[in-house]
Amino acid sequence: MPLTLDVEKQSFEFDASWSSAFKYDDTTFYTGGPQRLQGALTKQSGGTTVSRPQGTKAVDVVGLRDTGGLLLLEAKDFRGHQAANAHRMSGEVCLEVALKVRDTIAGIVGAARMAVVEFPAVQVAAALQPGPDLMVVLWLEDDLFTDPVKTASKLQVLNSLLKTKLTWLNARTFVVSSSKDAHLIPGLTVSDLP
């Protein structure tokens, strides 16, 4: 039985090859636990105190395949807001996703240690062990993705940046769009919401 999750302006449908898929950043575990880790760190610099806000971030979707593979997916839909997000397309969005992945992994480990039942925390944490496939996906939509060649080039550049940020994780990274390479994630179908 397929499982459908609505994120941003899209519907993500996971087929029967996925044993679990859930909106991690909407779980009560995340909102009542890791997300509450907020505050500011201060630093003295030249007689001035500089405050740097800190907080925990999370990916949108965590999926677990029957074969033991794990998916961490972040959806970004800049359509209709391209000008406001243009600076993020130069690579900032990749740093944002990498930070969300880092914090999500820490949260998953914590959930497994607490025996959370809201989602299969122990199985998801076990999928972080060497062996199972770990996929990190940035699903990106943008008004500029009209020319297939330019879109492919842009997504490839962003994927290289994301892969560089996550070399410590030994994960397969994908930066994809509905207009290009949407088939790369097995058992996942994405469609625009009305």
C-alpha positions as CSV (number, residue, x, y, z in Angstrom):
1,M,0.0,0.0,0.0
2,P,1.6,3.3,-1.0
3,L,2.2,6.0,1.5
4,T,1.8,9.6,0.5
5,L,3.4,12.6,2.3
6,D,2.7,16.2,1.3
7,V,5.8,18.5,1.6
8,E,6.0,22.1,0.4
9,K,3.9,22.1,-2.8
10,Q,4.4,18.5,-3.7
11,S,3.1,15.0,-2.9
12,F,5.7,12.3,-2.3
13,E,4.3,8.8,-2.8
14,F,6.3,5.9,-1.5
15,D,5.5,2.5,-3.0
16,A,5.3,-0.9,-1.1
17,S,9.1,-1.3,-1.3
18,W,9.3,1.3,1.5
19,S,8.5,-0.1,5.0
20,S,8.3,3.4,6.5
21,A,8.3,7.0,5.4
22,F,7.4,9.9,7.7
23,K,7.7,13.7,8.0
24,Y,10.5,13.7,10.6
25,D,10.3,17.5,11.3
26,D,6.6,17.1,12.1
27,T,7.1,14.3,14.7
28,T,6.3,15.0,18.3
29,F,9.7,13.5,19.2
30,Y,11.5,16.1,17.1
31,T,9.3,19.1,18.0
32,G,9.3,18.2,21.7
33,G,13.0,17.2,21.8
34,P,15.8,18.1,19.4
35,Q,14.0,21.2,18.1
36,R,13.9,22.6,21.6
37,L,17.7,22.8,21.6
38,Q,17.9,26.5,20.9
39,G,19.9,29.4,22.2
40,A,22.8,31.7,21.5
41,L,26.5,31.4,21.9
42,T,28.5,34.6,22.6
43,K,32.0,35.5,21.6
44,Q,34.1,38.4,22.7
45,S,35.7,40.1,19.7
46,G,37.7,43.4,20.1
47,G,35.8,44.4,23.2
48,T,32.4,43.6,21.6
49,T,30.2,40.7,22.5
50,V,28.8,39.0,19.4
51,S,25.8,36.7,19.8
52,R,25.4,33.8,17.4
53,P,22.0,32.1,17.4
54,Q,22.1,28.3,17.4
55,G,19.4,25.8,16.8
56,T,18.6,22.3,15.7
57,K,17.4,21.6,12.2
58,A,15.7,18.6,10.6
59,V,15.1,17.1,7.1
60,D,11.5,16.9,5.9
61,V,11.3,13.2,5.3
62,V,12.9,10.0,6.5
63,G,12.2,6.8,4.6
64,L,13.2,3.2,5.3
65,R,13.3,0.7,2.5
66,D,12.5,-3.0,3.0
67,T,16.0,-3.8,1.9
68,G,17.4,-1.7,4.8
69,G,18.2,1.4,2.8
70,L,17.6,4.8,4.4
71,L,16.5,8.0,2.8
72,L,16.9,11.6,4.2
73,L,15.0,14.0,2.0
74,E,14.7,17.8,2.1
75,A,12.2,19.5,-0.3
76,K,12.7,23.0,-1.4
77,D,10.3,24.7,-3.7
78,F,11.4,28.1,-4.8
79,R,8.8,28.5,-7.6
80,G,7.2,31.8,-7.4
81,H,10.0,33.0,-5.0
82,Q,13.0,32.7,-7.3
83,A,14.3,36.3,-6.7
84,A,14.2,35.9,-2.9
85,N,16.0,32.6,-3.1
86,A,18.6,33.3,-5.8
87,H,21.4,33.7,-3.3
88,R,20.7,30.2,-1.9
89,M,21.0,28.6,-5.4
90,S,24.7,29.4,-5.4
91,G,25.3,26.7,-2.9
92,E,23.9,28.0,0.4
93,V,21.0,25.5,0.1
94,C,23.5,22.6,0.1
95,L,25.0,23.8,3.4
96,E,21.5,24.1,4.8
97,V,20.6,20.5,3.8
98,A,23.9,19.2,5.1
99,L,23.3,20.8,8.5
100,K,19.8,19.4,8.6
101,V,21.2,15.9,7.8
102,R,23.7,16.2,10.6
103,D,21.1,17.2,13.1
104,T,18.6,14.6,11.9
105,I,21.1,11.8,12.3
106,A,21.8,13.0,15.9
107,G,18.1,13.0,16.5
108,I,17.6,9.5,15.1
109,V,20.3,8.2,17.4
110,G,18.6,9.9,20.3
111,A,15.2,8.5,19.3
112,A,16.5,5.0,19.1
113,R,18.1,5.3,22.6
114,M,14.8,6.5,24.0
115,A,12.8,3.7,22.3
116,V,10.5,6.2,20.5
117,V,7.5,4.4,19.1
118,E,6.1,7.2,16.9
119,F,8.3,6.0,14.1
120,P,10.6,2.9,13.8
121,A,13.5,4.7,15.5
122,V,15.6,1.5,16.2
123,Q,15.3,0.3,12.6
124,V,16.1,3.7,11.2
125,A,19.1,4.0,13.5
126,A,20.2,0.5,12.5
127,A,20.1,1.6,8.8
128,L,22.9,4.1,9.6
129,Q,25.3,1.2,10.1
130,P,27.7,0.3,7.3
131,G,26.1,-1.7,4.6
132,P,22.6,-0.4,4.0
133,D,22.4,2.3,1.3
134,L,22.1,5.8,2.7
135,M,20.6,8.4,0.3
136,V,20.5,12.1,0.9
137,V,18.1,13.9,-1.5
138,L,17.5,17.5,-2.0
139,W,14.3,17.8,-4.1
140,L,14.6,21.2,-5.6
141,E,12.1,23.1,-7.7
142,D,12.8,26.5,-9.2
143,D,11.2,28.8,-11.9
144,L,14.5,28.7,-13.8
145,F,14.3,25.0,-14.4
146,T,12.9,25.3,-17.9
147,D,15.9,24.5,-20.1
148,P,16.8,20.8,-19.6
149,V,20.5,21.2,-20.3
150,K,20.9,24.2,-18.0
151,T,18.8,22.5,-15.3
152,A,20.9,19.3,-15.5
153,S,24.1,21.4,-15.2
154,K,22.8,23.4,-12.2
155,L,21.6,20.2,-10.4
156,Q,24.9,18.5,-11.0
157,V,26.8,21.5,-9.6
158,L,24.6,21.6,-6.5
159,N,24.9,17.8,-6.1
160,S,28.7,18.1,-6.2
161,L,28.5,20.7,-3.4
162,L,26.2,18.6,-1.3
163,K,28.4,15.6,-1.8
164,T,31.4,17.6,-0.6
165,K,29.6,18.8,2.5
166,L,28.6,15.2,3.3
167,T,31.8,13.3,2.6
168,W,32.0,12.4,6.3
169,L,28.8,10.4,6.0
170,N,29.6,8.1,3.1
171,A,26.1,8.7,1.6
172,R,24.8,8.8,-2.0
173,T,23.6,12.3,-2.7
174,F,21.0,13.4,-5.2
175,V,19.9,16.9,-6.1
176,V,16.8,16.4,-8.3
177,S,13.8,18.1,-9.6
178,S,10.5,17.1,-11.2
179,S,11.9,18.4,-14.4
180,K,15.1,16.3,-14.3
181,D,16.0,12.8,-12.9
182,A,12.9,12.4,-10.8
183,H,13.2,8.6,-11.4
184,L,16.5,8.3,-9.6
185,I,14.9,7.4,-6.3
186,P,13.4,3.9,-6.6
187,G,9.8,3.5,-5.5
188,L,9.2,7.2,-5.1
189,T,6.8,9.2,-7.3
190,V,6.5,13.0,-6.9
191,S,3.7,15.1,-8.2
192,D,2.7,18.8,-7.7
193,L,-0.1,19.5,-5.4
194,P,-3.1,21.4,-6.9
